[in-house]
């Protein structure tokens, strides 16, 4: 049976994992109790427990060994069979689970095989096996894990289904690493769906419960991608709400995001947001830095092309071009040319004619600058990506 081996294993584990395993040893030592110990450690990771993170892999390995040493009869208990699937979806080794007595397993075969296919990288097979599984018909522990996996499997092909399943994962296992992971996955999908209210809700939920998570960096990277790869940040009416969310990020990342937003807004012609983001970047950037020059560029462009022509053009002309990234220079050239074209005098006009209204509406010759701006926009179509953190 499991229990004697379990007590000896406690001596080999880091403190956090040993604590969790010892707790299950004081109970009956059933596989489902071992998995509960694993989940307790994983929930510590969601709350920023670095010791739990360090002991996580060792605990998974030790539980796998206990599974192999267990009496085959324990797997006829549905709780234990479901625990084997939860273990698998929680980072457990598929080679361990494959060695368990399949003829004793008391769990849906499609669910078992779908979980194996997912962790072994057979995504298409996993989608086929798991698509019709309804997480809310399962126990909350298993249902939450399955819903999280479904969210990952259908994120690209069926985003609406993926969002629905990630909602299920959060509702079935609140306060756990599963909910934390579901928030990280869902924030990007909701951003791509242009649902700002839910995007804001998910971000605030993460901040409230998981801001200290070991994987918080991954959340903010996904948050940033969802924000900048959509039009969520390009509406000046919601800019104050965006700024409130960004206050939760460290200063350097916040500066980088404002610069990305300012450039995206400028390329899309959203000058109000370009100016707002540029001004925020100015307050965060260091004197004489490249970031400060870029912030001046975005703010100056917005001013020159809206209601502060002279001040904006002067700001653009004062830029130290050597500090701008090479990819920004064509856009700067196009912006300055466009600003100059706006004030270009009408060809063939005389002083007398200037006093009279034109017979037909005035037309500016912006052909050359428009072509240049279009070329610059094409070159700058890709947005900057923030540093990616990997999650297990």
matplotlib code that plots the C-alpha trace (Angstrom):
import matplotlib.pyplot as plt

x = [0.0, 1.0, 1.2, 4.5, 6.4, 4.8, 6.2, 9.8, 9.5, 8.7, 12.4, 13.5, 11.4, 11.7, 9.8, 6.7, 6.2, 7.0, 4.4, 1.7, 2.7, 2.8, -0.7, -2.0, 0.1, -1.8, -5.0, -5.4, -2.8, -5.2, -4.2, -6.9, -5.4, -1.9, -3.3, -4.9, -1.5, -0.2, -3.0, -2.2, 1.3, 0.2, -2.2, 0.8, 2.5, -0.5, -0.1, 3.6, 5.2, 8.6, 9.3, 6.2, 7.4, 10.8, 9.4, 6.7, 8.6, 10.0, 6.5, 5.1, 7.9, 7.3, 3.6, 4.2, 6.3, 3.6, 1.0, 3.2, 3.6, -0.1, -2.2, -4.0, -7.3, -7.2, -7.9, -11.4, -12.4, -13.7, -12.0, -8.6, -9.1, -10.1, -7.1, -4.9, -6.3, -5.9, -2.3, -1.7, -3.2, -1.3, 2.1, 2.3, 4.4, 2.3, 4.7, 3.7, 0.0, 0.4, 1.8, -1.3, -3.7, -6.1, -8.5, -9.0, -9.6, -13.1, -13.2, -14.6, -12.2, -12.5, -11.6, -8.6, -7.4, -8.0, -5.9, -3.1, -3.3, -3.1, 0.0, 1.7, 1.2, -1.4, -3.6, -6.0, -6.7, -7.2, -9.6, -11.7, -11.8, -12.5, -14.6, -18.0, -17.0, -19.0, -16.8, -19.7, -21.0, -17.7, -16.5, -15.2, -11.5, -11.6, -14.0, -11.9, -8.7, -10.5, -12.1, -8.6, -7.3, -10.2, -9.6, -6.0, -7.1, -9.7, -8.1, -7.2, -9.9, -12.9, -12.2, -15.7, -15.8, -12.4, -13.6, -16.6, -14.5, -12.0, -15.0, -16.0, -12.5, -12.5, -15.9, -15.2, -11.9, -11.8, -8.7, -6.5, -3.7, -6.3, -8.2, -5.0, -4.0, -7.5, -7.3, -3.9, -5.2, -8.5, -7.2, -5.6, -8.7, -11.0, -8.7, -8.7, -12.5, -12.5, -14.6, -13.2, -15.5, -14.6, -10.9, -11.0, -12.9, -10.4, -7.4, -8.9, -9.6, -6.0, -4.7, -7.0, -6.1, -2.9, -0.7, 2.0, 1.8, 5.0, 3.5, 2.4, 4.9, 3.2, -0.2, 1.1, 2.7, -0.7, -2.5, -0.1, -0.6, -4.4, -4.3, -2.0, -3.0, -6.6, -8.3, -9.0, -6.5, -7.4, -10.5, -9.7, -13.0, -11.7, -8.1, -8.4, -9.5, -6.6, -4.2, -5.7, -4.9, -1.4, -0.7, -0.5, 2.6, 6.2, 7.4, 9.6, 6.9, 4.4, 6.6, 7.1, 3.4, 2.5, 5.0, 3.5, 0.0, 1.1, 2.7, -0.3, -2.7, -0.6, -0.4, -4.2, -4.8, -6.1, -4.3, -6.1, -4.8, -1.4, -1.1, -2.4, -0.1, 2.9, 2.3, 2.2, 5.4, 7.1, 6.3, 7.9, 11.0, 14.4, 15.9, 17.9, 16.9, 15.8, 12.4, 12.1, 12.7, 10.1, 7.6, 8.3, 7.9, 4.4, 3.2, 4.6, 3.0, -0.3, -0.1, 1.1, -1.7, -4.5, -4.8, -1.3, 0.4, 3.3, 4.1, 3.9, 6.0, 8.6, 8.7, 9.2, 12.0, 13.8, 14.0, 17.4, 16.9, 20.0, 18.1, 15.1, 14.9, 15.5, 12.0, 10.6, 12.5, 10.3, 7.2, 8.8, 9.8, 6.2, 4.7, 6.8, 6.1, 2.4, 2.5, 4.3, 1.9, -1.1, 0.3, 1.5, 0.2, -2.1, -0.3, -0.8, -2.6, -2.2, -2.5, -5.8, -7.2, -6.2, -8.8, -11.6, -13.2, -12.4, -15.0, -14.7, -13.6, -9.9, -7.9, -4.5, -1.9, -1.0, -0.2, 3.5, 3.3, 0.4, 2.4, 5.3, 3.0, 1.4, 4.9, 5.9, 2.7, 3.3, 6.9, 5.6, 2.6, 4.0, 3.8, 6.5, 6.2, 7.0, 9.5, 7.8, 7.7, 7.2, 4.7, 4.8]
y = [0.0, 3.7, 4.9, 3.3, 4.4, 7.9, 8.5, 7.6, 9.9, 12.9, 13.0, 13.5, 16.5, 20.3, 21.6, 22.9, 19.7, 17.5, 19.4, 18.7, 15.1, 14.6, 15.9, 13.3, 10.6, 11.4, 10.5, 7.3, 7.8, 7.3, 8.6, 11.3, 12.6, 12.7, 14.8, 17.1, 17.7, 18.5, 21.0, 22.6, 23.2, 24.5, 26.9, 28.2, 29.0, 31.0, 33.1, 33.7, 31.0, 30.5, 27.5, 25.8, 26.5, 25.0, 21.9, 21.4, 19.1, 17.0, 16.5, 15.4, 12.9, 11.5, 11.2, 9.4, 6.8, 6.3, 5.8, 3.0, 1.4, 1.4, -1.7, -2.1, -2.3, 1.3, 2.5, 1.0, 3.9, 6.6, 9.3, 7.7, 7.2, 10.8, 11.8, 10.1, 12.4, 15.4, 14.5, 14.1, 17.5, 19.1, 18.3, 14.6, 12.4, 10.6, 7.6, 7.1, 7.2, 4.8, 2.2, 2.3, -0.7, 0.6, -2.3, -1.1, 2.5, 3.8, 6.9, 7.8, 6.4, 9.3, 11.7, 9.6, 9.2, 12.9, 13.9, 11.7, 13.0, 16.6, 16.2, 14.1, 16.9, 15.2, 18.3, 17.3, 14.0, 15.7, 18.2, 15.4, 13.4, 16.3, 18.7, 17.3, 16.9, 19.2, 20.3, 21.2, 17.6, 16.4, 16.9, 20.4, 19.3, 17.3, 19.6, 22.7, 21.0, 19.8, 23.2, 24.8, 22.3, 22.9, 26.6, 26.0, 23.5, 25.7, 29.1, 29.4, 27.5, 28.4, 31.4, 31.8, 28.2, 28.6, 31.7, 29.8, 26.9, 29.2, 30.9, 27.4, 26.7, 29.9, 29.2, 25.5, 26.1, 29.6, 30.6, 28.0, 27.8, 26.7, 29.9, 31.9, 30.0, 30.5, 34.3, 34.3, 32.5, 34.3, 37.9, 37.6, 36.0, 38.6, 41.3, 39.9, 39.8, 43.5, 43.0, 45.9, 45.5, 41.8, 42.6, 45.1, 42.7, 39.9, 42.2, 43.5, 40.0, 39.0, 42.0, 41.4, 37.7, 36.8, 39.8, 37.9, 34.8, 33.2, 33.5, 37.2, 38.2, 35.8, 37.4, 40.9, 39.9, 38.4, 41.5, 43.7, 41.6, 41.7, 45.4, 46.4, 43.8, 45.1, 48.5, 48.3, 51.1, 53.3, 54.9, 58.1, 57.8, 54.8, 55.9, 56.8, 53.2, 51.9, 54.1, 52.8, 49.2, 50.1, 51.6, 48.0, 47.3, 48.2, 51.6, 50.2, 48.0, 50.8, 53.1, 50.5, 49.9, 53.6, 53.9, 50.9, 52.3, 55.7, 54.3, 52.0, 54.9, 57.1, 54.5, 54.1, 57.9, 58.1, 61.3, 61.9, 58.6, 59.2, 62.4, 60.9, 57.9, 60.1, 62.5, 59.5, 58.2, 61.6, 61.5, 58.0, 58.4, 59.6, 62.9, 62.7, 59.0, 57.3, 56.7, 60.4, 61.3, 58.8, 60.2, 63.7, 62.3, 60.9, 63.9, 66.3, 64.5, 64.5, 68.2, 69.2, 67.2, 68.5, 71.8, 72.8, 73.0, 75.4, 73.9, 70.4, 71.1, 72.8, 69.7, 67.4, 69.6, 69.6, 65.8, 64.2, 61.8, 59.8, 58.5, 57.3, 53.6, 53.2, 52.0, 55.3, 57.6, 57.0, 57.8, 60.9, 62.1, 61.4, 63.2, 66.3, 66.4, 66.0, 68.9, 71.1, 70.2, 71.3, 74.9, 74.9, 78.0, 77.4, 77.3, 80.3, 82.3, 86.2, 88.5, 89.8, 86.3, 85.3, 87.8, 86.2, 82.9, 80.2, 79.4, 75.7, 74.0, 74.2, 71.0, 70.3, 68.4, 65.8, 63.0, 62.8, 62.9, 60.5, 57.9, 58.4, 58.0, 54.8, 53.4, 54.1, 52.6, 49.4, 49.2, 49.8, 47.5, 45.0, 46.1, 45.6, 42.5, 42.5, 40.0, 36.6, 34.5, 30.8, 29.0, 25.2]
z = [0.0, -0.2, 3.4, 4.6, 1.5, 1.8, 5.3, 4.2, 1.2, 3.4, 4.5, 0.9, 0.0, 0.5, 3.5, 1.7, -0.3, 2.7, 4.8, 2.2, 1.8, 5.5, 5.9, 3.4, 5.2, 8.4, 6.5, 4.6, 2.0, -0.9, -4.4, -4.3, -1.0, -2.5, -5.3, -2.8, -1.3, -4.8, -5.4, -2.0, -3.1, -6.5, -4.8, -2.8, -6.2, -7.2, -4.0, -4.6, -2.4, -3.9, -1.7, -3.1, -6.6, -5.8, -4.4, -7.0, -9.4, -6.6, -5.2, -8.6, -8.9, -5.5, -6.0, -9.3, -7.4, -4.8, -7.6, -9.1, -5.7, -4.9, -4.7, -8.1, -6.3, -5.2, -8.7, -8.8, -6.5, -8.8, -6.6, -7.1, -10.9, -11.3, -9.2, -11.7, -14.4, -12.2, -11.5, -15.2, -16.0, -13.1, -14.5, -13.8, -16.1, -18.7, -18.6, -15.0, -15.7, -18.6, -16.2, -14.0, -14.4, -17.1, -16.5, -12.9, -13.8, -12.9, -15.1, -18.5, -21.2, -23.5, -20.7, -19.7, -23.2, -24.0, -21.0, -22.1, -25.7, -24.4, -22.2, -24.9, -27.5, -29.7, -29.8, -32.6, -30.9, -27.6, -29.1, -30.6, -27.4, -25.0, -27.0, -25.8, -22.2, -20.0, -17.1, -14.8, -14.9, -13.3, -9.8, -9.3, -8.9, -12.2, -14.0, -13.4, -14.7, -17.8, -18.5, -18.3, -20.8, -23.1, -22.9, -24.2, -26.9, -28.5, -28.0, -31.7, -33.5, -31.4, -29.2, -27.9, -26.7, -25.1, -23.2, -22.0, -20.7, -19.0, -17.3, -16.1, -14.8, -12.8, -11.3, -10.5, -8.8, -7.3, -5.3, -6.9, -9.4, -11.9, -11.6, -11.8, -15.0, -16.4, -15.9, -17.6, -20.7, -20.9, -20.7, -24.1, -25.7, -24.3, -25.5, -29.0, -28.8, -28.1, -24.9, -22.8, -19.8, -19.4, -20.1, -17.2, -14.9, -15.5, -14.9, -11.7, -10.5, -11.1, -9.4, -6.4, -5.9, -7.7, -8.1, -6.1, -8.2, -9.5, -12.9, -12.7, -15.3, -17.8, -17.0, -17.7, -20.9, -22.1, -20.8, -22.8, -25.9, -25.5, -25.1, -27.9, -30.5, -30.5, -30.4, -26.7, -25.9, -28.9, -27.5, -25.7, -23.7, -21.8, -21.5, -17.8, -17.1, -19.1, -17.2, -13.9, -14.9, -16.0, -12.6, -11.4, -13.5, -12.7, -14.0, -16.8, -18.3, -18.0, -19.9, -22.6, -22.9, -23.2, -26.0, -27.8, -27.4, -28.6, -31.8, -32.5, -32.0, -34.3, -37.1, -36.9, -36.8, -33.2, -32.3, -29.0, -27.7, -29.3, -27.3, -24.0, -24.1, -25.2, -22.3, -19.9, -21.3, -20.9, -17.1, -16.8, -19.0, -18.0, -19.2, -22.5, -22.9, -26.1, -24.5, -23.8, -27.4, -28.6, -26.1, -27.5, -31.0, -30.3, -28.4, -30.9, -33.8, -32.1, -31.4, -34.9, -36.6, -34.3, -32.6, -31.6, -35.0, -34.2, -30.8, -32.1, -35.2, -33.0, -30.8, -33.8, -35.2, -31.8, -31.6, -31.5, -34.4, -33.4, -30.3, -32.2, -33.3, -37.0, -37.6, -36.2, -38.6, -41.7, -39.7, -38.3, -41.8, -43.1, -40.1, -40.5, -44.2, -43.6, -41.1, -43.5, -46.3, -44.2, -44.2, -47.8, -49.7, -52.7, -56.0, -58.3, -55.7, -55.5, -52.6, -54.0, -54.5, -51.0, -49.7, -51.6, -50.8, -53.4, -56.0, -55.1, -51.9, -51.3, -51.9, -50.4, -52.5, -49.9, -52.4, -51.7, -48.0, -47.9, -49.9, -47.5, -44.5, -46.0, -46.6, -43.0, -41.6, -43.6, -42.2, -38.6, -38.8, -36.3, -32.6, -30.0, -27.9, -24.2, -22.8, -22.5, -19.5, -19.9, -17.8, -17.2]

ax = plt.figure().add_subplot(projection="3d")
ax.plot(x, y, z, "-o")
ax.set_aspect("equal")
plt.show()
